[in-house]
Amino acid sequence: MSQSPSVNKADRPGSGIDTTVAHNARIWDYWLGGKDNYEIDREVGHQIRKMVPHIDAVARADRAFLARAARFLAGEAGIRQFLDIGTGLPTADNTHEVAQAVAPESRIVYVDNDPLVLVHARALLTSNPEGATDYIEADVRDPDTILRRAAGTLDFDQPIAIMLLGVLNFVQDTEQVGTIVDRLLDAVPSGSYLALTHPTTELGGEGNVAAMAYYNQHATPKICARSGAELARLVQRLELVEPGLVSCAVWRAEADADGALPAQVPQYGLVGRKA
């Protein structure tokens, strides 16, 4: 069982951290086996696990996708700048660690709006000397603020990889999601990329319907699923990197010794290039 975070001044009243209401970033941390969560997060996370027994695998698959996507972007695609929106709590293979392992000069800006994420990000998401990392406290629904503040670290005249992993599912209005994606893509030049993951009730995710309803009653922020067709429309202006829009667990995953790919999970993943 994970332990609660040690109490520090950021956890005290007035810090903006509510330990009486489950929060997605901390529930996700619980599913990943982390320690930066509270009893309420574990209670809700455990109930969802009973409803969706493979939820831990979904969380691990999403993190593994991040590592593979960042490695592809910094390596094969030659990207040196990353805008990671919806950072979540730091864990292994964070974007800057993967990118800077490939290209030490990589520059990364993290964005999140959760106070506990802010505390940990400032302490743990540190750059090596050749590159840079920064953290912006902002909401994905406010792309103009994100872009304005990210310009202090990133050069928007050069290609940028926008990372939207498990964050657009917190925006209920699909039209608004399209506006957000378009605004972000409009701000970056040709040769930039977008990486995205998003939960779905497809790919064997029928159990997500009841699980998301339970989550929305007991945790924050509210979440939604989207279909592959909806996600394809969001990124129709991009050239998708092979294998396209698939379960994040199998996107460029390596086969095991028997030649088998990992089992798919009900979480879509894609990487696309702006022409």
N, C-alpha and C positions, 0 to 999 in steps of 0.2 A: 504494500500500500504506500502510495506517495505521501510525503509529509507536507504539512503546510509551510509556506514560506516563513522565514524568520521575520519577526516584526521589526520594522524600521520606521523612520519618520514618514516614509512614503505611504505606509499602511495605516497611519493614524487618521483620526477624523479630520476632514477637511482636505485630504489628499486627493479625493476624487475616486478612490478605490473602495467599492462597496463589496464587503465580504459576505453580505447576506443574500446576494443575488448571483446566481451562476452566470459566468461570462464565457463566451465562446473561446477566447484565447486560452483561458485557464482550463476549460474542459478539454480542448485539443491537447494541451500540455499533459493533462492526466492520461489521455489515450496513448500518448507517445511515451508514457512512463516517466514523465518529469516530476519535479517537486514544487513547481511554482503554481500551486493551486490550493484551494481551500476546501473545507468539508462540503460546502454546498455544491461546488464544482464536481467533486467526486460522486456525490449522491446523484446528481442529474446525469453525469457521464455514465455511471453504473446502470441506471435505468435504461438509458439509450442503448447501452451495450447489450442488455437483455433483449431489447427489441430488434437490434441489428447486430448480431454476434460478430460480424466481420468489421465493425467500425474501427477497431484498432488497426486492422490491415489497411483500411482507407486512409487513415492518418499517416501511416508509414509510407504508403504508396505516394501520397501527395508530397511528402518530404523527399522521397527518392526521386520523384519527377523534378523537383526543384534542382537537385544536385545534377541530374543528367542534362536538364535544360541549360543551366548556368554553365556547365562544362562545354556543351555544344556552342553556346553563344560566345564564350570567351575564346574557345579554341577554333573550331571549324569556321564559325561566322566572323571571328575577328573583332567582336564587340569589346569595347573598353569602358563603357559607361552603362550603369544599371539604375533604374528607378523602380524600387521594390515597394509596391503599395499594398498595405495589409500585411505588414511584416510578421505579426504574431510574436510570441515569446521566443527568444533565441534558443536554439538547440544545436545539434551537430549539423555540419555542412550548411551553414548559413551562406547566403548569396555571396558575400564578400570573401568568405573563406574559399569557396569553390572557384570563383572568378580569379582571385589573386593568386591562387595556387597555379593557375594556368598562365595568367598575365599579371605580375605583381603591380603594374601601374594602373590597374583597373580602379575606377571611381564608382562608388555606390552610394545612393541616397535611399534610406529606409523611411517609410511613411506608415504611421499607425495613429489611432486616436484613443488607445487604451492606456490609462495612467500606469498600470503595472508593466506593460510592455515598454513604456517610456523609461521607467526606472532601470530595467534590465538592459534595454538597448544601449543606453548611454554608457553603461558600465562594461558591456561585453562586446558590442559590435564595433570593435576598434580595428583600424587599418594597419597594414604594414607600411613602412616608411615610403615606399615608392608610389603607393596609391593614396586613396582617400575614402573615408566613409563619413556620412552625416546622417542625422535623424531629424525628421520633420514630424511634428505632432499636427496631423490634419486628417480630414475625412475624405474618403474616395469620392463622396458626392460633391466635393469642392475642388475639381481639378485645376481651376485657375490659381487657387492658393498654392496647391502642390507644385505646379509648374513654375510659378513665380519664385517660390522659395528654393526649389531644387536648382534653379539657375545659378545659385551661389556656389554650387559644387560641380554641376554638369554643364558642358558646352552643347547647347541645343543646335549648333551648326554641324555637329558631328553625330554619327549614329548612336542611338541609345536603345537599350533593351528595356521595355516596360514589363514588369512582372506583376501580374494580377492573379495570384494564386489563392483560391478560396476566399475571395473578397467580394466579388460582384454578386454573390448569393445573398449578401446583406442588403442589397438594393432591390426592393420588391417590384418596382415599376420597370418593366423591360425596355420601355421607350427611354426612360431616364438612363438606363444602363447603356443603351446605344449612343446617347448623347455624350456620356462620359468617355466611352471608348473612342468615339470620333474626335472629341476635344483633345485627348491625349495623343492620338495618332497625328492629328493636324499639327501638333507642336514639335514633332520630331521629323528629321529629314529622311529622304529615301535611303534605304539600306538599314533602317532601324527595324527592330523586331518587337513583337508582343508575345509573351508567354502567358497562358491562362489555364487555370483549373477551375472546375465548377461541379457541384454535386448534381445528381440527376436521379429520376425515378426509373430511368432506363438502365441498361447494362446489368440487369439483375437487381436493381435498386427499388423494387416495389415496396420494400419495408421502410423506405425513407419517408413515405407518406405519413404513416402513424408516428414515426420517430420525430419528424420535423414538427408535427402538430404538438407533440409532448414538449419538445424543446421550446417552441414558441410560447408555451404556457408557463415555462419554468426558468427561462434563461434569456439573456440579452446578448447582442442585438438579434432581432428576428431574422430568420433565414428562409430561403426558398430554393427550390430545385428548378432546373431548366432542361429542356430537351436538346438533343444534338442539333435538331433543325434550328432552334432558337439561337444557339451559340454560333452555328455556321453563318447565320444572317448577320450576327454582330461583327464578324471578322471577314465578311465577303470581299472587302477591299484589299485583303492581304493574300500573299502567296504562301500557302501552308507548307511547312517543312514536312517531308515524309516522316512518319506514316499518316500525317494529317490529324483529323479529329478522332481520337480514340480514347479508350480508358487510360487514365494517366499511368496506371500500373504497367502498361505494355508499351508506352511511347518510348521507342529506342531502348527498350530494356534488353539486357543480355539473357540469352537462353541458358538453362542449367546444363549439367553434364549430359543429360538425356535429350537435349535439344528443345526442351519445353520452356515457353515463356511464362512469366508469372501469371497467376489467375487475374482476370480483369476485376476491377472494383467499380462501383457506381459513382465514379468521379471522372468527368471528361478532362482531357488535357490536350493542349495544342501549342505549337509555336508557329508564328507566321511572320513573314517579311514584308515590309512596306516597299513597294517598287519605286 
